[in-house]
């Protein structure tokens, strides 16, 4: 019933920008803590950024100052604005929703940063 759908990924040159969206359904969005994670081939899935139901944000050191997580409770959607992209940012980006101890995951969207 609960669904998370990511969009906005693609191919971008180093230094470019992308905006990822995570649309949710089947759950009361305002109750959720939201997060973005990424996973490159052969590597573990790492936390990128989180935003709580109250709007508090946290970022991985590797993206701090370049990425910005936000949410629009009227659209049941979370966003990840990605600026100054680097090749090392290349990964599949996943949206996650948390309600208490239960987690829901999106299908992922590919972000490729390359010249």
N, C-alpha and C positions, 0 to 999 in steps of 0.2 A: 504493500500500500504506500509506504513512504518511498519517494523517488527524489533523487538528486541528479540533475542533468547539467553537465558543464558545457560551455561553449566559448569560443573566442580564440582558441589556439591556432597555431599556424607557423609559417616560416617567416622569420624576421632577421634583418641584418644586425650585427653587433652595434650597440648603441641605440637601437630602436625600441619601440614600445608595443605592448599588447595589453588588452584588457580582457580578463577572463570573467565569465559569469557562471554562477551556480544557482539555477532555479530549483526550488523545492516545492513539493506537493505532498499531501497526505499527512501533514503534521503542522502543528501550530508553530509558525516560524519564529515568533517573538520569544518563545521559550528556549530556543536553540542557541547553543554555542557553536560557532562555525569555524572551520579551519581549511586551509589549503596545504596540501602535501605534494611532494614530487618524488618521482622514482626514475632514475636513469638505468639503462640496461646493465645488469650485473651488479647493481647497487641496491641498498636498502631504501625503503620509503622514508623520506625525511620530512619533518614538519617545516613548513615555510612561514606561515602566519596564522594567527588565530584572532577571532573577535568574539567576545562574549555576548550574551543576551543584553547586557547593559552597555555594550559598546567599547569595552576595554580591549586594546589590541596588544599583541606581542609578535615579534618577528625573529626569525633565525638571523644570526649575526651575518651570514653570507648575503642576505638580501636587505638588511637594514639600511634605510636611506634611499633605496631604489624602488622597493615595492610598497604598496599601500593596500590594506584590506579594508573593506567597508561593507555595509549592508543597507538595504532598503526594505524596511518592514512592510511597506505598502505593496511591494512587488514580490515579497517572499524570496528575495534574491540576495546572494552575497557576491562580492566582486573582488578581484585581485588586479589592481593596476600595476603593471610591470614596466618600469622605465630603465633606461641605461642597460639594456639586456646584454649579457655576456654569453659566449659559447658554453660556459660551464652551467648556465641556466637551462640548457637543453634537457628535457625530461618529459615524462607524462605527468601532468598535473591533475591531482585528484581533490575533489571537494569532500569534506566530511562534516556531518552534523552530529552533535552530541546533545542528548537529553538525559541528564543524570549520568548513569553509567552505560547507557546504550549508544552505540555509534552506528551511523548510516553513511555509506560511501557512494559517490558517483562513479560513473564509468571511466572517467579520465579523458583528458584532452591533450594532444601532443603539442608541445612547444619546441621548436627547433630554431636555434640562434646560430646562423652561419653566414659567411660571406659567399 
